[in-house]
Amino acid sequence: MLKDFVDAYKREYFKLFSNDFYGQFKRFENALLEPKFHPSSELKSELKRLDAFIQDQVSIAIIGQFSSGKSTFINALLGAEILPTGATPVTAKITHIRYGTQPILRVHYKNGSQTLNDISEIANFVDQRVFNADINELCIYAPSEILKHVNFIDTPGLNSLSKDDTEATKGILNNVCAVIWLSLIDNAARASELDELRLLKDKSAICVLNQMDKLNKTEINRALSHAKTTYNNSFSAIIPLSAKQAISAILSNDQALLEHSNFNEVLKQIKINFQNDELKQNFILKKCQELTTLCASQHDEIANIHDKAAQILNKFDENLKANLQNIKGEFLPKVELAFKEIKEVAKEVSDEILSSLKPKTMTRFQSQKTLLNSKKITPLTYEVLTLDSDEIFSKLIYNDVKFTKFLRSYKREIALLEAELKKKIDELYDKLSYEFMVYKSEFENIRKSASIYSDIEFATLRTQSGQVYELYLREFELAKIAKIQKLSMFFEKLNLKVVANYENAIKITVYFFKDKIENARISHEKDPLHFALFIPSANETYERVLTSLNLYEFENEMLSQSSFLNRALAELQDQYHDICKQKLKEIKELKLRHEKLKDEFLKIEFKFGANAPK
């Protein structure tokens, strides 16, 4: 006992393991429960179950359909009439049958509690007509000799009236390495049975054909031949039996009847097929392989979910250039049209200014010398063009209807153009946001599809899926907002310098020409030979209006290859592309972590499988 304690202490704290099969399993268990894997309580429980499985004797599941005489057969194995029998299916709960010095019944309830009961009360727990729905499973302890070597598990069968009990039977089959398949000899190998035999894959199984006492020797041989052909090597042995004769012989100590029942052959086949360590070891090896494969697969599953986020980003990035080109193709003509409209207004304003030029006769005095060297002052008349600023202001500003109406309309058009452009950029982001919101709704409440998967890994996945805005969208939205703000500043500038500046631009233009005409006239009067009168040309007037309206400044911004729209969309494309690259890099790192963890699980499997005895 002291040695066992020391060995257990060393295993726990020094991680020292023996080289036998159990030591190799503990080494495997220790590797699988590394903290970096964040093992679940279910995985720990499963490994504890396998640990107990190695140290315990083989458990044999007994599967029998309705009226196959399963309870009578188990009573024969127990050597006493413990289980009730009858025409109605009675085994309603999974019942473990183990060795004990005295017959006793342990009842396990769904709430985790247990009770010990006299074996005589068993009918109240196994008869599905009266059993308590709160019962989870039963355990019978009996002093039968065979139970010193093997355990049995009595199941409700695969045709239980309860779907839950049928599923429980399938669950038991998944966790045992040995099966006794009980069938009626005169009704064996039916189609319904053959469909269920797939559940015995990779199991060590024998088939017992009960109620052979109903047939003669010829009929028994014929039934055996049919069963062997039809079952097609599903069983390592097929044995005819009369469970009724067996229990009767055991109770009456009738050895001849016992031999005639063929019960001893059943016991012999149980010993041959089920009482060996290799059976348990192969089962453990298979289960451990399943565990590592399953543990590895969770990281494939998580990586695939991260990959779906990457697919959203890749798709967005791949379509980004084309989508922005579509926006450019839609709005460049509108921007060009907006510029041309204001330019046409400038032309009309220019024409109005020119039409307001009026001729005016002016007089200047010229001094001339006479023959006597005296001075003579001669008045000379000349004609100049003058601008009536009051008339122009009245026509273009104060009493204007046409231009005022246009400007109001133009201001609305500019605001509408700005709103439409912002909407298109919003839609580009909104589409990406929608894809991630769908992703979020799909995975933020995801639950692990296998019980042994890591709770922590899936909790992390749920958190990441629920935080798609913070993880993926925030930077895209910030880039979008900054770009929209920049566009708003351009349109505000356009409005202030062109639309709102209209009145001031006209006044500046008119006063410019008035001053120039007047200055030219004064210079002309002083020196007519060197200074000509100024007459504004149509082109000069038009150019001056364009300058006063700041249209030269906006011409490059609205019409050139480096226009505000081209620059804004190109910058947005670069920013979005860079964000995509960064986010894809982060996702790749997440996936790489899970790929490494998957590989580590598979290496554990390889090491254990390679070193395990065959």
Stockholm file with secondary structure:
# STOCKHOLM 1.0

chainA/1-614         MLKDFVDAYKREYFKLFSNDFYGQFKRFENALLEPKFHPSSELKSELKRLDAFIQDQVSIAIIGQFSSGKSTFINALLGAEILPTGATPVTAKITHIRYGTQPILRVHYKNGSQTLNDISEIANFVDQRVFNADINELCIYAPSEILKHVNFIDTPGLNSLSKDDTEATKGILNNVCAVIWLSLIDNAARASELDELRLLKDKSAICVLNQMDKLNKTEINRALSHAKTTYNNSFSAIIPLSAKQAISAILSNDQALLEHSNFNEVLKQIKINFQNDELKQNFILKKCQELTTLCASQHDEIANIHDKAAQILNKFDENLKANLQNIKGEFLPKVELAFKEIKEVAKEVSDEILSSLKPKTMTRFQSQKTLLNSKKITPLTYEVLTLDSDEIFSKLIYNDVKFTKFLRSYKREIALLEAELKKKIDELYDKLSYEFMVYKSEFENIRKSASIYSDIEFATLRTQSGQVYELYLREFELAKIAKIQKLSMFFEKLNLKVVANYENAIKITVYFFKDKIENARISHEKDPLHFALFIPSANETYERVLTSLNLYEFENEMLSQSSFLNRALAELQDQYHDICKQKLKEIKELKLRHEKLKDEFLKIEFKFGANAPK
#=GR chainA/1-614 SS CHHHHHHHHHHHHTCCCCSSHHHHHHHHHHHHTCGGGCCCHHHHHHHHHHHHHHHSCEEEEEEECTTSCHHHHHHHHHTSCCSCCCSSCCCCSEEEEEECSSCEEEEEETTSCEEEECGGGTHHHHCTTTCCTTEEEEEEEECCGGGGTEEEEECCCTTCSCHHHHHHHHHHHHTCSEEEEEEEGGGCSCHHHHHHGGGGTTCEEEEEEECGGGSCHHHHHHHHHHHHHHHTTCCSEEEECCHHHHHHHHHHTCHHHHHHHTHHHHHHHHHHHHSCHHHHHHHHHHHHHHHHHHHHHHHHHHHHHHHHHHHHHHHHHHHHHHHHHHHHHHHHHHHHHHHHHHHHHHHHHHHHHHHTEEEEEEEEEEEEECTTSCEEEEEEEEEEEEECHHHHHIIIIISCSHHHHHHHHHHHHHHHHHHHHHHHHHHHHHHHHHHHHHHHHHHTTCCCSSTTSCHHHHHHHHHHHHTHIIIIIHHHHHHHHHHHHHHHHHHHHHIIIIITTHHHHHHHHHHHHHHHHHHHHHHHHHCTTTCCCCCCCHHHHHHHHHHHTTHHHHHHHHHSTTCHHHHHHHHHHHHHHHHHHHHHHHHHHHHHHHHHHHHHHHHHHHHHHHHSCC
#=GC SS_cons         CHHHHHHHHHHHHTCCCCSSHHHHHHHHHHHHTCGGGCCCHHHHHHHHHHHHHHHSCEEEEEEECTTSCHHHHHHHHHTSCCSCCCSSCCCCSEEEEEECSSCEEEEEETTSCEEEECGGGTHHHHCTTTCCTTEEEEEEEECCGGGGTEEEEECCCTTCSCHHHHHHHHHHHHTCSEEEEEEEGGGCSCHHHHHHGGGGTTCEEEEEEECGGGSCHHHHHHHHHHHHHHHTTCCSEEEECCHHHHHHHHHHTCHHHHHHHTHHHHHHHHHHHHSCHHHHHHHHHHHHHHHHHHHHHHHHHHHHHHHHHHHHHHHHHHHHHHHHHHHHHHHHHHHHHHHHHHHHHHHHHHHHHHHTEEEEEEEEEEEEECTTSCEEEEEEEEEEEEECHHHHHIIIIISCSHHHHHHHHHHHHHHHHHHHHHHHHHHHHHHHHHHHHHHHHHHTTCCCSSTTSCHHHHHHHHHHHHTHIIIIIHHHHHHHHHHHHHHHHHHHHHIIIIITTHHHHHHHHHHHHHHHHHHHHHHHHHCTTTCCCCCCCHHHHHHHHHHHTTHHHHHHHHHSTTCHHHHHHHHHHHHHHHHHHHHHHHHHHHHHHHHHHHHHHHHHHHHHHHHSCC
//
